[in-house]
Amino acid sequence: MEKRRGGYAKAFRAAFPFTVPVLTGYLFIGTAFGVMFQEKGYNFLWAIVMSILVYAGSGQYLAVNFFAPGVNLLQVIFLEFMVNIRHIFYGLSLLERFSEMGKKKLYMIFSLTDETYSLFFVTKIPKDVDEHKFMFAIALLDQLYWITGSAIGAIAGSVIPFDATGIDFAMTALFVVIFVEQWMTSITHLPALIGIVTGVVCLLVFGSENFILPTMICILVILLSGRKMIEQEVESDAD
């Protein structure tokens, strides 16, 4: 079946059009990260290396602020964990699909960003393309976009003086664009509404610095509890 359904070249050609929104977003926010990183006085090569080995998006933005003397390592680890803790919940929903991907499984876990995760669930895989190769192509293309953006920003920042004030808002803007796109293409808006309402309630209860973890836990519990109801609504709307 693998041979009949084509190889990686076919998977990459099929995946590329679906990753174009991420391409445009990652080139911009990757460039923003590169500029911020270079402003700290580091060689542009380190920004590229970080995007290859770390590839954490918002975690990399946060890490830039930690490159200063006197920052406690345990504090860095804790804050990075809290910023990226949502990926635990992402991974739980992909355990079955990743478990069948053999040696590629480790890379798929490593490369699971918000945008890649979104594409996995909103993209309809072409019937003549292998699902695992298609998912791998999406993940790798997205990281290449991020690395390219980081390189452009770091190199440009080392040559042209930039005022990076407010440039980190690019990440927030990309999240908003992805949310709007998912809202417009989703059959049911119930999961999105649950996320919005839960986020607002937790923000009011726990405050802006502590609401992410309780929000993710509440969303997971609500979605799991109401899974059958959501699936029934999707089926009825599809009919």
C-alpha positions in Angstrom: 0.0 0.0 0.0 2.8 2.4 0.9 4.3 2.0 -2.6 1.0 2.3 -4.4 0.2 5.6 -2.5 3.4 7.3 -3.5 6.5 8.4 -1.7 7.6 11.5 0.2 7.9 13.7 -2.9 4.2 13.3 -3.5 3.4 13.8 0.1 5.4 17.1 0.2 3.7 18.4 -3.0 0.3 17.6 -1.5 1.1 19.1 1.9 2.7 22.4 0.7 -0.6 24.2 -0.3 -2.1 23.5 3.1 1.0 25.0 4.9 1.1 28.3 3.0 -0.7 30.2 5.8 1.9 28.9 8.2 4.6 29.8 5.7 3.5 33.4 5.6 3.1 33.6 9.4 6.3 31.8 10.3 8.4 33.8 8.0 7.2 37.0 9.7 7.3 35.9 13.4 10.4 33.9 12.8 12.0 37.0 11.4 10.8 38.9 14.5 12.4 36.3 16.7 15.7 36.5 14.8 15.7 40.3 15.2 15.0 40.0 18.9 17.7 37.4 19.4 20.3 39.3 17.5 19.6 42.5 19.5 20.9 40.6 22.6 24.3 40.6 20.9 24.5 37.0 19.9 25.8 35.7 16.5 23.0 35.1 14.0 24.1 31.5 13.8 22.8 30.8 17.3 19.3 31.9 16.3 19.3 29.3 13.5 20.7 26.6 15.8 18.0 27.4 18.4 15.3 27.1 15.8 16.6 23.8 14.7 17.2 22.2 18.1 14.5 24.0 20.3 11.8 25.0 17.9 9.3 26.2 20.5 7.8 29.3 19.0 6.5 31.3 22.0 9.0 29.5 24.2 11.8 30.9 22.1 10.4 34.4 22.4 10.3 33.9 26.1 13.8 32.5 26.2 15.3 35.6 24.6 14.5 37.5 27.8 16.4 34.9 29.9 19.7 35.4 28.2 21.0 37.7 30.9 23.3 37.3 33.9 21.7 36.3 37.2 18.6 34.5 35.8 17.9 31.4 37.8 18.0 28.2 35.8 15.1 26.6 37.7 13.0 29.6 37.0 13.8 29.4 33.3 12.8 25.7 33.3 9.6 26.3 35.2 8.4 29.2 33.0 9.2 27.4 29.8 7.3 24.4 31.0 4.3 26.5 31.9 4.4 28.3 28.5 4.5 25.0 26.6 2.4 22.8 28.9 -0.4 22.9 26.4 1.6 20.5 24.2 0.9 17.8 26.7 -2.8 18.0 25.8 -1.9 18.2 22.2 0.1 15.0 22.4 -2.6 13.1 24.2 -4.9 13.6 21.3 -2.3 12.3 18.8 -0.9 9.3 20.6 -2.6 6.8 18.4 -1.7 8.5 15.1 2.0 9.0 16.1 2.4 5.5 17.5 2.0 4.1 14.0 4.7 6.3 12.5 7.8 4.2 13.4 11.1 6.1 13.7 9.4 9.4 12.6 7.4 9.4 15.9 10.2 11.1 17.8 10.4 13.9 15.3 6.7 14.3 15.1 6.6 14.8 18.9 9.4 17.3 18.8 7.9 19.3 15.9 4.4 19.6 17.3 3.6 23.3 17.4 0.3 25.0 17.7 0.0 25.6 13.9 1.2 22.1 13.0 -1.3 20.6 15.4 -4.1 22.7 13.9 -3.2 21.6 10.4 -3.3 17.9 11.5 -6.9 18.3 12.5 -8.4 20.7 9.9 -6.7 19.3 6.8 -8.3 16.6 4.7 -5.6 14.2 3.6 -5.8 13.5 -0.1 -6.9 9.9 -0.8 -3.9 9.1 -2.9 -1.4 10.2 -0.4 -0.1 8.2 2.6 -1.4 9.8 5.8 1.9 9.4 7.8 4.1 10.8 5.1 1.6 13.7 4.7 1.7 14.5 8.4 5.5 14.3 8.4 5.7 16.6 5.4 3.5 19.2 7.2 5.6 19.1 10.3 9.0 19.4 8.5 7.8 22.1 6.1 6.5 24.2 9.1 9.9 23.9 10.9 11.8 24.8 7.7 9.6 28.0 7.5 10.4 28.9 11.1 14.2 28.2 10.6 14.2 30.3 7.4 12.4 33.2 9.2 14.8 33.1 12.1 17.8 33.2 9.8 16.4 36.1 7.8 15.7 38.1 11.0 19.0 37.3 12.7 21.0 38.1 9.6 19.1 41.3 8.8 19.3 42.4 12.4 23.0 42.1 12.4 23.2 44.3 9.3 20.3 46.8 9.7 19.5 48.5 13.0 15.9 47.6 14.2 13.6 48.9 16.9 12.1 45.6 18.1 9.5 47.2 20.5 6.2 45.4 20.1 7.5 42.9 17.5 6.7 40.0 19.7 3.0 40.7 19.1 3.5 38.9 15.8 3.0 35.5 17.6 -0.4 36.7 19.0 -1.5 37.9 15.6 -0.7 34.5 14.0 -2.8 32.7 16.7 -5.7 35.0 15.9 -5.5 34.3 12.2 -5.4 30.5 12.7 -8.4 30.7 15.1 -10.4 32.7 12.5 -9.5 30.2 9.8 -10.6 27.3 11.9 -13.8 29.0 12.9 -14.7 29.6 9.2 -13.9 26.0 8.2 -15.3 24.1 11.2 -18.6 22.3 11.0 -19.4 23.1 14.6 -18.2 26.1 16.7 -19.0 24.5 20.0 -15.4 23.5 20.9 -14.2 27.0 20.0 -16.9 28.6 22.1 -16.0 26.3 25.0 -12.4 27.4 24.7 -13.3 31.1 24.6 -15.7 31.0 27.6 -13.4 28.8 29.7 -10.5 31.0 28.9 -12.3 34.2 29.9 -13.7 32.6 33.2 -10.2 31.3 34.2 -8.7 34.6 33.3 -11.1 36.4 35.7 -10.6 33.8 38.4 -6.9 33.1 38.3 -5.5 36.2 36.7 -3.4 36.7 33.6 -0.3 35.1 34.9 -1.8 31.8 36.1 -4.8 31.1 33.9 -3.3 29.0 31.2 -2.9 25.7 33.0 -6.4 25.7 34.7 -7.9 26.7 31.3 -6.3 23.8 29.5 -7.4 21.4 32.2 -11.0 22.7 32.2 -11.2 22.6 28.4 -9.9 19.0 28.3 -12.4 17.8 31.0 -15.3 19.6 29.3 -14.4 18.3 25.8 -13.9 14.7 27.0 -17.2 14.8 29.0 -19.1 16.2 26.1 -17.4 14.3 23.3 -20.4 12.3 22.3 -22.6 15.4 22.2 -20.1 17.3 20.0 -19.7 14.3 17.6 -23.5 14.0 17.3 -23.7 17.7 16.5 -20.9 17.4 13.8 -22.7 14.4 12.2 -26.1 16.2 12.2 -24.6 19.4 10.7 -22.7 17.4 8.1 -25.9 15.7 7.0 
